[in-house]
Amino acid sequence: MDSELNGIYVSWRNPKNGGGFFSFLSSVLGHLKISEELKRYPVIDWETHHKGLANNQIVLGTSNVWEYFFEPVSKYKLSDLINLENVLYSNGEHPDNIGFPYSKLAWVQPLFRTYIRFRKETSDFIEFSTQSLELGSKTLAVHFRAGLDMRTMPNHPIPPTREQIITSIDLALESREYSNIFLACDVEDEIFRLKRRYGNLLQYLSAKREIRNGDDWHFLEGPEKYQRGLEVLADSYLLSRCGGLIAGNSGVSQFAEIMRDPGNTFPTILISNGRLSGNALLAKYQFRLRSVLPENFGGFKTRNSHFGASS
């Protein structure tokens, strides 16, 4: 190894701590910052401890899930470590330096643009996905996380309700700043409901989704995991190509803000409903209960007061 930096820093995260694709990706950003502070070459390990991500299947010639989608973040790859000395491993936890909402941290977007590069296959998939879409500054981006798992997972941010999404879209359209809508949603029934309301204004990516809220395909094994990774990356990237964003607190919407062009002011309606209880039994029914309660008795607020610029 040359003497430019002081060895290797390996970023990994214990999957037993839970988290989706973008939660793991946010951990990588935190560890990349740590590697800079330590003056070490970063290496991302989504293989050794990550059987739950893809069961160590070989995709595109690698079983490191990071390299399914992204280029290595330095001149060293995970497969190089066997021949290297002075290797320091992270502790497997989510770093404390990248709390939510991390898109607002000043260092995050520049660091993402420095280190994170899609593989050609990922870029080709995203480019192919955009061919039938009309996206631009007059497109309103909407991320609607409607799957049952996000409405019952302890400590998870509570996703928006359909009523909150519709009210926010109507408010944005009233501004006459938008001529169409790009929707990223994980449940087919919800897409069809919004399609009936907004007609040809609504666009979305062709992808595998739950048919109805509660049909759990999220934890399927096999090649579907790689495909779903591509699809959720494409959704987030396409959200970032629009002129405004409506979303709840999620990694998909956070990375849409991170991947937006620096000059894009990206007006945003953020629907914040708090977090589900840490008690699994309470969390299971909390969303359902608040959905039927009136607003002044703990129910969800239906109207946001403004459509403001993202900082």
N, C-alpha and C positions, 0 to 999 in steps of 0.2 A: 504494500500500500504506500502511496506517496505521502508526503508530509504536509499537504495542504490543510487538512483538517485532522482532528484528534480521534480518529476511529469511526466506528459505526454506531448508530442509534437505531434500534429496531422497535417499531411501533406495532403493538398487538393489543387486542382487547378481549377480555374474557367473555365469551358469548353467554355464560351463565348469568351475567348481569343484565341480559335482555337488550332490546334495542333493534331498530330496523336499519335498513341500508344507509339512510342519511345520518342516523345516530352514529353508526360506525365511521362514516365519512367525516363527521364533525370531530370525532376523536383523533382521526388522522391529522386534521388541521392543527389541533392542539399539540400533538406530538411533533409535528413539523416545526412549530415555533420553538419547542423545547430543544429539538436537534440544532436549530440555529444558535440558540443560547449556549449550548454545549460545544458548538463548533464541531459537530459530527455529521457524517454523511447519513441521511435518513434512508431506511429500508422498511417497507410495509409488509408485514406478515399477516395475511388473511388465510393462512393454510394450516399451520401447525396446531393451532388451538380452535379452529373454526369449522369443524366437521358439520355443524348445523347449518352453515351457509350453503354448502353445496356437496357435502359428503366427499370432499377431496376428489371430485371428478376432474378429469383432464379436459379442459376446454381451451381451444386455440393453443395447444401445446404446453399448457401450464395447469397445475393444480392449486396455484396461489390465486384465490378469488380476486384479489386486487388487480392482478394482471389480466383477468378476463375483460376488464373494462378500461383500465388506465395503463399508461406507460409507467415504468419505474420512476421514482421521484429523485433519483440520483444516478450516478454512473454504476452503482452496484444494485444487484437484484438479490432476492432471497436465496436463490440457488448458488450465489457466490459466497455465502457466509461460511461454508464448510472449509474454504481455503483462506479465511481471514482471521486475524487476531484483533484484540482490543474491540470487542463487540459488547455493547451495553444494551440491555433489554428494558423496555418500559415495564411498569408494574401490572399491566393488564387492565387498569382502571381507566375510566373516562377522565381526561385531564381537568384539573380545577381551573385552568386558564381560559376555558371556552364554555362559559355558562350560557344559558338560553336567555334572550335571543341573540345568538352569536353573529348574525348578519350585521348587527349594529356595532360590533367591535371594529375599530379603525384598521387593525392589522389584518383582518381576515380576508377581505377581498384581494388586496395586493399579494398576500401569501398564496391564496388559491391560484391566482393567475401566474405566479412564479413556478409552482410545482405541479399542479394538476393538469395533465394532458390526456385527453381521450385516446384510446387505441384507434387505429384507422377503422377497424370493424365497428366500433362504437359510433364514431363520427359518420360513417357511411349509413348506419341504421338511422341516426337522427336526421341526416339529410334526406334519406328516402321517406321518412315519416312526414317531412314538411311539404312534400311535393303536392299533396292534395289540400293543403291548408293555406289560408291567406292571413298572415300574421304581420303586425307592424305597430306603429305608434297609435293607430286608431282601434287596436284590438284590446279588449278587456280580458285579462287573464283571471280565471277562477279556479281555485283548488278546493274541492269539496271532498273531504275524507269521510265517507259514509259507512264504511265497513263496521261490523259489530265489534270486532276485536278492539278498535280504538275507542269504543264507547263503554268498555267494561274493564280495561287494563288498569290495575292499580297504579296511582301516581302519574298516569299519563295525562297530558293536556286534553281537556274536553273539546272535541271537534264541534264545528258549527252544526246547527240544525238546518233542515231544508228551508224553513221559514226565514232564518237569518240570512242564508245565502240569497234567496229570492229578493228579500228586502234590500240587501246590499247591492245586488245587480241592478235593480230598478232605480235605486238612488244614483248609481254611477251612470246609467243610461240617461237619466234626466239631465245630466250635465251636457249632453249632446257632444261629448268628447270622443265617443266610441261608436264605431259602425258595425262591429261584430264582436263575438265572444269566443275565447278558447277555454274549454273546460277540461280540467284534469280531475277525474273521479274514478273511484274504485268499485262502484256498484252500477250495473247496467240499468236497473229499474230507475235509479235517480237520474241517470242521463236521459232516459226516455221521458220522464216527468218534465225535466227542464227543456227538452227538445219540443215537447208539446206547447210549452209556454212561449219559448223564444224563436221557434221555427228555424228558418235558414240563417238567422244570426248566430246560431250555436255551431261551433266546430269542436271536434275532439279526436284524439288519436285512436286508431283501431288497435285494440289490445285485449288481452284476456282479463276478465274481471269477474267478481262475484255477480251472479244473476240477480239475486235478491239480497237485501241486508240480512246477514246471518249465514249465508252459504259460504263455508270456510274453505277456500282453496289456497289460502295464504301460506300454509305450511306444507304444500305438496313438495315432494322430492324430485330429483332428476333434472333433465334439461330445462324444465319449466322455470327453474330458479334463475338460470342465466337469462332466459327470455324476459322474465319479469324485471330483472335488474336493468336490462336495456330499456324496457318500457318506462320504468319509473325515472330513470335518468333522462330519457327523452321528454317525458312530461315536465320535469322540472326545468330542463333547458328551454323547452318551448314556452313555458310560462315566462321565462326571463326575456324572451324576444318580443313581448307585448308591451303595451304602453301604460298599463296600470294593473294592479293585482288586488283581488279579494281572496282572503284565506283565513284559516285559523292558525293556531300555533303548531306548526309541524316542520319536520326537516325538509320536506319537499318544497314548501314555500320559502323557508329560510335559504335554501340553496338557489332558488329562483332569484332571490334578491342578490345573492353573492355572485351569480353568473351573469347578471344584467350588465350591460355596457356601463362603464363608470359615468358617462355623461347622461345616462337615462335617469331622470328624477323619479320615475316609477311611483306615481301616486298609489297609495295603498289603503284599503280598508282591512284592518286586522280585527277579526272577530275573536275576542278573548273571553273564554268561559271559565277560566280557572282550571284546576286540576281535579281529577278523580281522587277519591279517598285512597289512602294506603291500605285500608282494610278491604280484602278481596270481596267479601260479602257485600259491603256497602257499595263498593265500586260497581258491582254487577248490576245494581238497580238505580244508581244515582242519576245517570243520564235519562233513563226512562221516566223517573219521578219528576225531575226538573222540566221535562218536556211537556208535562200536563199541568204543572202548577202555574198560577198567574205570576206575572213578573214581580209583583210586590210581595209575594210569598215564597221567593226563592227560585221562581221559574227563569228561563233564559230571556235576556233582553232581545227584542226583535229588531230594533232600529239603531244603527250607528249614527253618531251625531255629525260626522264629517268624512270627507274623502280627501285625506291629506297626503302630502309628498313624503316619500321615504327619505330619511336622512342617510 
